[in-house]
Amino acid sequence: MKTKLKGVIPALPTPFNADGEIDEAAFRAEVRFMLSKRVHGVCVGGSTGEGHTLEKDELRRLTAAAIEEVQGRVPVVAGIISNSTRDVIARARAVADLGVEALQITPTYYVFQTSEAALFDHYKEIWETVGIPIVLYNVVRTNMLTSQFALRILNEIPGVVGIKQSAGDILRVAELVRRAPKDKVILAAIDALLYPCFVIGVSGTLAASPAAVPGPIVALWDAVQAGDHATALQIQNLLLDLWTVMPHPNQPACVKYALEQQGCPAGLPRRPMPYPTAAEQAVIAPALQTLLAYDPTR
């Protein structure tokens, strides 16, 4: 089973107002902003989109809005972050008629450790029940999917079309690129090290950094594809500078701040996540502005 997922796919932040309600107009404008930066796809409801806080109907609403805005120009991925097979299936069914390219699904992540056997059956049941292609989301907060286990899922469940590897170790990305079936997509989400991920042959990136600075990340991708490694390394170094100062506990809020600085209103985080403090903004802003010099659309 093939998928169109390739290149730079930002994990879209979800704009909320002061009451914690979705600001749909701001979200639609955000999608249009991403398209203006020549991204290759968008993802709704991931970690950067605060998907763990979204209700099922909110996920549908955001997914429908994104699909309407992209008008078929790029694929849309719907993120599902949930702790039960039943709820994942319910959320998948809520977006099933909208035309998503794939579902990005995390392992379960709460207090209890799920066995590999149970997690394998979890993904198998979701695929067999819903029939929408699945991208495994090996999020750093769960770290459940070892390379060997991920490869087993990729080989044995036909509807699992790829994996987003964000568990913090570029070695895992390299192992997946080397060993996964060639028709599966390997999407890097190691935000500070996208250049080496691109060089070793990932299918692309689905991550927070492309949401924060889509123009420079597209320029990085294009430079690697063109063999312009001097430019790519310059962008990589500045990306590392930015991501080093991005406070990770409230990273989605920091991504929103970065977008605001580029003229794209991205709203507030959903409480209790705080907006970046003045001190956080003061260290993000100069690194951001330096990196934005590599945004060819500005």
Summary of the structure (lengths in Angstrom):
residues: 298
radius of gyration: 17.7
end to end distance: 37.4
largest distance: 49.0
contacts: 1044
relative contact order: 0.14
helix: 50%
strand: 14%
